[in-house]
Amino acid sequence: MFQSFEVTSNPATGGPRVAKLRAELENLGLDGFLVPRADEHQGEYVPARARRLAWLTGFTGSAGVALIMKSKAYLFVDGRYTLQAAEQTDPEVFTIESLVDTPPPVWLRNVDKKLTIGFDPWLHTISETKSLREALEKNGGTLVAVKDNLVDMIWDDQPAPPLEAVTIQPEKYAGKLASQKLHELAEAVAKAKADATILTDPSSIAWAFNIRGNDVSNTPLPLAFALIPASGEPLLFIDKRKLPIETEAYLTQLSTLRAPSALEGDVAAFAAESKTVMLDPALTAEKLRLIIEKVGGKVVDGLDPARLPRALKNAVELEGARKSHERDGVAMVSFLSWIDSQAPGTIDEIIAATKLEETRQTVAESFQMPLENLSFDSISGAGPNGAFAHYRVSTASNRTLEDGELYLIDSGGQYRDGTTDITRTLPVGKPSDDMKRKFTLVLKGMIAISTARFPKGTRGMDIDVLARIALWKQGYDYGHGTGHGVGSFLSVHEGPQSISKRGVHELLPGMILSNEPGYYKPGTGGYGIRTENLLIVTEPEVPEGGDIAMMGFETITLCPIDRRLIDASLLIREELIWLDAYHARVREALLPHTHGPAREWLVAATEPFGHES
């Protein structure tokens, strides 16, 4: 099993551990110390060794930061995790603050007191550090970069760095040779008038070198750094113990391999020759800036040059995405038909999530394309648990699927040829009219995005409203973005593209995004509704009779949308046409690979609603 459901946090440990950290504060003459969730790479997923925030506080969410002061401790989390943070931490030790409304820089600025705050410069980006420094200096305070992380100093059984094997991502899945990618990155560095850039995002390194790893959960990443010069051979900082003979030989042809321990010295030696190094301030650790400038090098701001190219999937990657979603659709149909065969009250969230994982593995093996991992821990939420958009089931929260409730399953798989992410909501027993109405309003938003057409230059924020307008008209909304970028056997959450109120990057052909509006009703009798498909941004075409070339979306997710929750009277003709056409396509694609009861279920689930011609 890839997913664990065990409870790993204990609020009772927070007090003693914070006390030990405060002793280190006293030794260093600090008023406070920041403990973010991030690691040196600033990724969404971090290895066990880097889970300092969870170890210190008990909070296991994917975003947050703690500020430990001499007499008080604060935990900053966003709205997704307010309840989780309260449950996982000791209220006598930690005060919960908003990571959105009053993040640490704002909070420190508002304190109006001269403070000396320590931080680990490897765990904060250049941009974050600038904001923290400015906030403290406003009140005469100081931000101090510590030599050794205070949590590491008191964490006696801290896990060792991961040493999982690195594999080669073949060209038949990558679609482009690594040598060509590295050449193009070097050209981008030269165009920016820099001597080199440092790739710190493992997703960019995995993409650029056509390698994959298993150093963190859910995402096939090898943790590494790379120095890409405008001319000359790249330096790849990676532990050779991760490299099988074939992989090491392959990488030696592309780069000079260096141990991670050599990174600081090699960067300093390079920068000391009055070199200009381009760093992405939103992704790069402050430590690298400090190293470069200390020896007289120059840092210039610039975007990670691999970020946009890896978001623009080539033809091979796009075909892989389509194939992986076809297999995933077969697995989903088998799973959903199984769910429908279970009597209400007989299975729970963990049983369901486990069944889906097993089904994915079985189907993948039948296609001779193994399931490498889940693309994230499945969100398996029954009844009110489904109202938490980022709910993660555990043995403590596990709930039975009861009659008259909704069940929400958000899940995905990692395959060599693609990464999947899909959400479906289904009724357990007979749904109420209220459930059907809300579900259909969400569906209208999903269809609006699916059928959107837009000119070059359109950003995700420009079309986000399309997914919300049907809900807005009835006085509803949802508190998350409508869509995120998705990688190619990489991260399920990929930038720079998104469909959200903060989606500032233009949508470009070849990008893959999710389309997942929702509605959430918390509390007793509550439920969650979300319907999610993945989309590819299409090449621009001039519509018949039109003047301007328009892009659109190709839906690649193949799975029925539950007919029992759809109030067809709320759908206009164009929406019914799209829905029937989508279900016809799902049936045509999946039926040849579906057998027995699942085949009968698929036929019934894709019956057309019909519409006036």
N, C-alpha and C positions, 0 to 999 in steps of 0.2 A: 504494500500500500504506500502511495506517495503522501497521502494526507493523514495527519495525526489529529485525534480529537481529544487528547488529554489536556487537562488544565495544567499549565506550566508556571503560573504566577501565584505568589503568595503575599498578600498585603502585609502580613506580619513581619516580613523580612525588611521592609522599608526603613523602619525606625532604627534598628541597629546599624544598618549599612550607612544611612545618612549620618549617624553619629560618628562613625569612623571617618567618613569623608570630611566632616567638620573639623576633626582633629588635624587633617592635612591642610585645611584652610588656615587654621591657626599657625601651623608651622611655616606657611608661605606668606603670611601677612595679607591674605585675601579676604574681602568681604563676602565673596560669593564665587561660585563656579558653575558654568553652563555644561549641561549634559544633553546633547542632541541624540536623536535616534540614528543619525547618519554614520557611515564609515568613511574611510579615506576617499572613496569613489563617489560619494553622494548618491548612491543608488537607492531604488525603492526597496530592494531586498538586500539584507546584510547577513554575513555569516554569523555563526553563533558567537565567535570571539568578539564581534563588534556590537552585540546587543546590550550595550552598557545601560541604556535607559531602562530597558525591561528588567535587568538584573537589579538596578538600584531602586526602582520605584514599584515594580510589579506590573506596570502598564505595558501591554504587548501590541498596541496599535501600530499602524504603519507610518504615523506622523506624530511628532511631538518633541518637546524639549523641556528639560527640568532646569530650574535655577535654584541651587542650594545656597542659602544664606546662613549666617551664623546662628540665627534663632528661628528662621522660618524656611520652608521649602515650597516651591511653586512648580506645578506641572501645567504646561501649556499644550492644549489639544484643540482640534477643530470640532465642529458640530457633530461630525460622524461618531466621535469617540467620547463625548461628554459622559454618557451613562456608563460606558465601559471603563473609563478612567476612574469614575467614582466607585465602581465595584471592585476594581483590581488594586486600588491603593488605600493606604491607611489615612482616613480623614484627620486623624490627630497629627499626622506628619505633613501631608501635602494639601495645599490649597489649589483647586483647579481654576485655571485661567484660560481665556480664549486665545487660541493661536491665530485667529482671524482678526478679532477686534482689538486685542491688546497683545500682539506678539512681543517677545522680549525687548526689541529696540524701543517700541512704544511704551511698554511698561517701565523700562529703565529711565526713559526720558521723563515720564510722569512722576517718578519718585521724588525728584527735586532734592537730591541728596548726593553728596560726593562719595562715590563708591569705587572700589578697586575690584574688578571682576576678572577672574581667570577663565581661560578657554583653551582648548586644544586646537591649534591652528590647522591640524590635519582633518578636523571634523566640521569645519565651517567654511563655506565658500568665501571667495573674495568679496562678493556683493553683501553677503550676510555680515561679514566682519566689518565692512565699511559702515553699515547701518548701526551695528552695535557700538562701534567706536564713537561715531558722531553723537549717539544718544547719551553715552556716558560723559563725553567731553563737554556737552552742553551744560552739565552740572558740575564741571570741574573734576570729573572722575577719570578713571583709566581702565583700558582693556589690556590685560596682560596675557601674553602667549606663554603657557607653561611648557616646560621641557618634557615632563612626563605627565600623562593623563592621570588625574587623581583617582578615577574609578579603577584604572588598571593597577594602581598602587595598593588598593585594598581588596581587589578581587583575587583571592588566593587560588581558586580552581578555575580561572579563566581558560576557556578552550583554546587549543592551538589553532593557528591559521589553517584554513582548509587546503588540502592537497589532492583534490580530485583530478582525475585524468583529463587532459585536453585532447580533443579530437579534431580532425580536419573536416570542414564543411565542404563537400565536393562541389565542383563547378556545376554539376547537373542539378544541384539545388540552389547554389548561390547565383548562378547565371553570369558571373563575371570573375575573372582571375584576380587573386589578391594583389599580384604585381601591378595590374592595371589600376586597381583602386588606390594603392599606395602612391603610384605615380601621379594620379589626379589630386590626391591630398597634398603632395609636395607642390604641385602647381598652385593650389589654393593658398598655401603658405607663402609662396613667392609673390603671388598676386596681392597679398595683404602687406607686402613689403616687410615681412618678418623673416628671420633666419630659421625659425623652427616653431612648432607648436607641440604641446604635450597633451596627448589624449589620456584623460583620466576616467572616462566613462567606459566600463567594460563592454557595454553594448557596441560602442563605436569601435573598440579594439577587436571584438569578435567579428564584427562585420568587415572591417578593413583587412584583417589577416585571414578571413575565411576559416575561423576556428570556433569551437564551442567548448563549454566546460560544464562543471557541476558544482561550483564553489558556493552557490547560494540556492535557496529553495525556489522551485517553480520556473526560474529563468536560466537557460543554459549558458551561463557566463563563466569564463575563467577570469579571476581577479588579476589584473595586470595594469601596468602603465606603459605608454609608448611615447618616445620622442621622435617626431617626424620632422626631419630637416627639409629646407627648401631644396637642398642638393645633398647627395650622399645617402648612405644607408641608414634606415631607421634603427633606433634602439628599442628593443622590447624587454621590459623589466618583468620577468616572470620566473617563478621557482621551477628549476629544471626537474625537480622531483615530480612535477605534474605532467611531464612530457614523455610519452612513450617514444621509442626509438624513431618510428616513422614520423611522428609529429615534430620531434626535435629536428630531424633532417629537413623536413619541409620548411620549418620556420627559419632555419639557418640560411636557407637560400633567399629568404626575404629580408632578413634583419640580422643585427648583432644581438645575441641573447645576453642579457645581463641579469644578475640576481636582484631581487627587490631591494635588498640592503644597499645596493650600489646607486639607487636612484638619486638620493640627495647629493652625493659626491659628484656623480656624472652631470647632473643638471648644473651644479655650481661650476664645474670645470668648463662646461660649454658656455655658460653665461658670462664667465669671467673674461672671455675674449671680446667683450663689448658687444655681445650678441643681443638681438631683439627677439623675444619669445612671445608668441601670441597665446594668450590664455582666455578661456571662456569664463568670465567672472561669475556666471550663474552655476557653473559646474565644477570649477577648479578649487581645490583646497587653498586657503590663505597661505599655508606653509610653503607652497611652491613659489608664490609671489615673493615671500620673504627671502627664500633662498636665492632667487635670481637677483633681486635688488641689492642684497647684502654684498654681493661680489662685483657690483657695478654693471650688471646686465640691465636691460630695459624690458619692461612688460608692456605689451599693447593689448587692449581688449579686442576680442574677436570671438565669433561663434565657433563652437566645435565644428570643424570642417567636414566631419563625417556624419553629422546629425541629419542634415537635410538629404544628402545622397542615399542614406540607408532608409529614409522614409519614402523615397521615390522608387518603388519596387520595379525591377526590370521584368521583362516578359516571362522569364523562367520562374521568378519568385511569384508572380501573379498566378501563373498556372498551378504552381504548387499550392498556393492559398486556396484555389478553387477545388483542387483534388482533396486537400485535407478537410475542407468543409463538407465535401460529399461524404467522406468516411465518417466524419463527426455526425453528420445528419443521420446516417444509418444507425449509429450508436444511440443518438437521442430518440429516434423512433422506437427502437427496441426498449429503451428505458421508460419512455412515456407510456408505451402500451403496457409494460409491466406494472407501473404505478397504478394505471387504471384498473388493473386486475386485482388489486389489493383492497380488501374491505377497509373502510374508515376505522381508525383506531388500532390497526394491526401493525403498522410500521412507523418508525420515527425518522427524524432528520438524518441521523447518522447512518441508519440502515439504507436510506435512500441515496445519500451521497456515496456510500461505499458501493452500492449496486451500480451507480452510474460509472464510477471509476472502473469497476470490473468489466462493465459492458464495453467501455471505450477500449480497454486492453484486448478483449476478445475480438472485437470488430477490427481493430488495428492489425492484429495478428492474421486475421483472415485476408486482409489486403496486403500482407507482407510489408507493412510499414509500422513498426512498433510505436506504441505510445511511450515517448521518452520521459514525460512527466505531466502533471497538471499544469496549466498555465497560471493558475492561482488556486489557493484553497477554496473549494466549492462553497458558495453561499447557499445553504440549504435551510430555508426558513419557512416554518409552518405557522399559520395564524399570526399573532402579534410579533413573533420573531422576524417574520418577513418584512415588517415595517422598518427594520434597521437596514438601511441600504447596504452597509458593509458588514452585515452580521456574519460571524464565524461560529459555527456550531461546535460545542464542546460537550464532554460528558456531563458538565454542570448545567448547561443550558438546553440540552437535548429535549425536544418536544415531539409528541406523537402527532401524526397527521389526523386531525379529527373531522368528523362529519360537519359540513356546513362552513368549513374554513377554506382559505386559499393556501396553496403551497407555491413558493417561489424558489426556483433553482437556477442559479447563475454559475456557470462553470466553463471550463475550457481545457483543451489539450495542447501539448507540445509534441509536434511531429517534425521529422527532419525537413519536410517540405513546407511546413506552415504552422502558424499559431492560431488557435481558435478561441472564441469567446462568445457564449450564447446565453441568453436568459429566456426562460419560459415560465409563465404563471398558469397554474391549472387549479380547477376546483376539486375539493374533496367532497364528494356528494353533490348536492344541488346548490348552486350559487344564488345569492340574493340578487334582487334587481339592482340594489346599490352597487354591488360588486361588478355586475355586468356593465352598468353605466360608466363607472370609473375606468374599467378595463378598456371599454370602447373609446373613451376620450383619450386615453394613452395611445391606443392603437392609431387613432386619427393623426396624432403627432408623429408617430413612427412612419406612417405612410407618407405624410407630408415631406419628411426628410428624404425618404426613399425615392420619391417622384420629383424632387426639386431639380430645377435647371438654373444655372447661374453663370455669369460671365467671368472671364479671367480677372483676378484680383479680389474675388470674393473670399472673405475670411469666415472661419467657423462662427465667430460672434455675429456675423451678418445673417446667418440662417438659423441660429439657435432658436429664435422666436417661433419658427415654423413648428417646432416640436411642442411648444408650450401653449400656443394660442387657443386650441380647443379647451385645454384645462383652464387657462386664464379666464376665458369667457364665462366659465361656471364657478370661478372663485377658487381654483386649485393651482398648485404648482409642485415642483419637486426641487430638492435642495442640492442637486449634484449636476454636473455637466451632462450634456446630451450624448457626447461621443468623445472617445479618446483614440489616438493613433495606436496601431498594432504592428508589431514587428514580424519578421520572417524567421521563424524558429529563433526568436529573440524575446524581448520583453512584450508582455501583453499590453503594457502601458507605454506608448512610445510618442515622443514629440518629434517635431515642433507642432504638429497638427492637432487640432481638437475642434469639436463643435460644442461651444460653451460661451458663456458671457465674457470669458477671458481668452477666447480663441482668436488671437491677433494674427496668426500666420495665415497667409493665403492658402487655399486648397488647390492642390496641383495634381495632375493626372498621375496615377500610379500609387498615390497614397491610400492606405487602408485605414478606415475609421470604424468605430462602433456607432450604432444608432440605437439608443436605449433610454427613451423617456420613461417616466414612472409616476407612481402615486403611492403615498404611504400614510396609513391611518394607524397611529400608535395606540397603545393601551388595550384594555379589555375589549375583546371583540374586534381588535384591530387586524390589519393585514397589510401586505405589501404587494404592489403590482409593478412589474417591469417586463417589457418585451424588447429583446435585443437581437439585432442582426448585425453582421459586419458588411461593410460596403467598400467598393473600390471607386475612387474618383476617375471618371472616364475622360477620354480625350475630347477636346472641344469640337463641336459640329454646329453648323448653321442649320437651325430647324427649317423645315419646308415653309417657304414664304417669309422667313425671317431675315433680319439684317446682320445679326451679331452671332458669332460662334458661342455656343453654350456648352458648359460641362455638366455632368450629372453624376449619378451613382449607379453602379452595378451591385446588386445584392448577391453576396456569395454564400450566406448562411442558408442551409436547406433543412427546414424543419417546420412542421405545421404549427400554426397559431391556434390556440384552443377555441374551437367554434362555439363551445358551450358558454363562453364568457363574452361573446360578441352580440351586442344588440344591433342588428343590421339596420334597424330603423334610424339609427343615429349616423349611419354612413351615407355619404352622397354617392352618386353613380360612379364617379371617377375612382372613389375609394374602393367600392365593391369590385370594379373592373380590375384594379391592381391586386386586390386580395384573391380573387378567383384565379387570376393569371399566375400569381405567386404559388398558390397551392397546386395548380396544374403542373407547374415547373418542378415543384418539390416531389410530386407523385411520379412524374416521368423520370426524374433523376434517381430516386431512391428505390422505387418498386423493384427493379431488377436485382437489387441486393438485399431485399427484405423477404422473409419467409414466415410461414405459420401464422400464429395469432398477430404478430407484429405487422404482417402484410395486410391482414384484414383491418387492423386498427388504422394503418396508413390510408387505406382507401376511404374509410369512413371519415377520417380527420381532414381529408382534402376535398371533400364534396363541395361543389360550388354553391354559393348562396344564390347566384343568378341575379340578373339586373336587366332593366329595360334597355333594349337596343335603340 
